[in-house]
Amino acid sequence: MHYWLLKSEPSAWSWQNQLDRGEQGEGWDGVRNYRASSYMKAMAIGDLAFFYHSVNEKQIVGIVEVCALYRPDPTDASGQFGMVTVKAVKSLHTPVTLADIKADERLQDMALVRQSRLSVTPVTAKQWAIIMQMAQTKL
């Protein structure tokens, strides 16, 4: 299993929207960056991802699971980009802010910190465990 982080502007697609989709999940469409797209191509069924509210909130609020593999994104007229489908797994007990992550020396190499503009980034198993501890959340 691999771990990831998916960013969304809450005004466009919020954690509550994701929860409301239930078991069927929602296609993670609209990604128009080649590196972020390559990360989605590497995702497998059952991989877990942090759901991050970007823009004003800048915090991890939940966990999603990949439930459908990479395929063409119907919102991309160029046909160059794709999407995966993710379903909500669990809300974090305590959201973890970007400031919290940046303040933790153990997370300085996290892609969220180093590649802040990417909407899809990998998370190592060690980073996942640290953030889960910070969030006071267990699966």
Buried (B, 14 or more C-beta within 10 A) or exposed (E): EBBBBBBBEBEEBBBEEBBEBEEEBBBBBBBBBEBBBEBBEEBEEEBBBBBBBBEEBBBBBBBBBBBBBBEEBEEBEEEEBBBBBBBBBBBBEEBBBBEBBBEBEEBEEBBBBEEEEBBBBBBBEEBBEBBBEBBEBEE
